[in-house]
Amino acid sequence: MQESNFLGCRIRQKNDHDAVEFYIKGLFPVVKQVLFYNHQVSHCASAYFSSPFTNEDCTLSVSLDGFGDGLFSQAFIVNKDRK
């Protein structure tokens, strides 16, 4: 398994949540819990909720990315009644 050194923390792969959580808690000892969210969903949610389309009945949100959770793109249909 390939390893990388990220700011002194040995991370075996980009989704090594245990190593990332250990590193963050080491930097910020008061942190009780570290939450991880899907990379593409985070892009789409931030774009949607900061857009002028939040009052539309149905909106298409697309993320085209060169890096993330192993995917480079995803599309989501956002229904305003099911946010």
C-alpha positions in Angstrom: 0.0 0.0 0.0 1.4 3.4 -1.0 2.0 5.9 1.8 2.3 9.6 1.8 3.5 12.0 4.5 0.9 14.8 5.1 2.3 17.4 7.5 4.0 14.7 9.5 1.1 12.3 9.5 1.5 9.0 7.6 -1.5 8.4 5.6 -1.7 5.2 3.7 -4.4 6.2 1.2 -6.4 9.4 0.6 -9.4 8.0 2.5 -7.5 6.9 5.6 -10.0 8.4 8.0 -8.4 7.0 11.1 -5.0 8.7 10.3 -6.7 12.0 9.4 -8.8 11.9 12.6 -5.7 11.1 14.7 -3.8 14.0 13.1 -6.7 16.5 13.6 -7.2 15.5 17.2 -3.5 15.9 17.8 -3.6 19.4 16.4 -6.8 20.4 18.2 -7.1 18.4 21.5 -10.5 19.9 22.3 -12.1 18.2 19.3 -14.3 15.4 20.4 -15.5 14.1 17.1 -14.4 14.4 13.5 -17.0 13.9 10.8 -16.3 13.0 7.2 -18.6 13.8 4.3 -18.7 12.7 0.7 -16.5 15.0 -1.3 -18.8 15.5 -4.3 -21.9 15.9 -2.2 -20.1 18.6 -0.3 -19.3 20.5 -3.5 -22.9 20.2 -4.8 -24.5 21.2 -1.4 -22.4 24.3 -1.0 -23.1 25.3 -4.6 -26.8 24.7 -4.2 -27.3 26.4 -0.8 -25.3 29.5 -1.9 -27.2 29.8 -5.3 -30.3 31.7 -6.3 -32.0 28.3 -7.2 -33.0 27.2 -3.7 -36.6 28.3 -4.3 -36.9 26.3 -7.5 -39.0 23.1 -7.3 -36.2 20.9 -8.8 -32.6 21.8 -9.4 -29.7 19.8 -11.0 -26.4 20.2 -9.2 -23.3 18.9 -10.9 -19.8 18.5 -9.5 -16.9 18.1 -12.0 -13.7 17.6 -10.2 -10.2 16.3 -10.8 -9.8 14.7 -7.4 -11.8 13.7 -4.4 -13.3 10.4 -3.1 -12.1 8.5 -6.1 -14.8 10.0 -8.3 -14.2 12.9 -10.6 -17.9 13.8 -11.1 -21.4 13.3 -9.8 -24.8 14.8 -10.5 -27.7 15.3 -8.1 -31.3 16.4 -8.5 -32.3 18.5 -5.5 -36.0 18.6 -4.8 -36.9 21.7 -2.7 -39.4 19.7 -0.6 -36.8 17.1 0.3 -33.7 19.2 1.2 
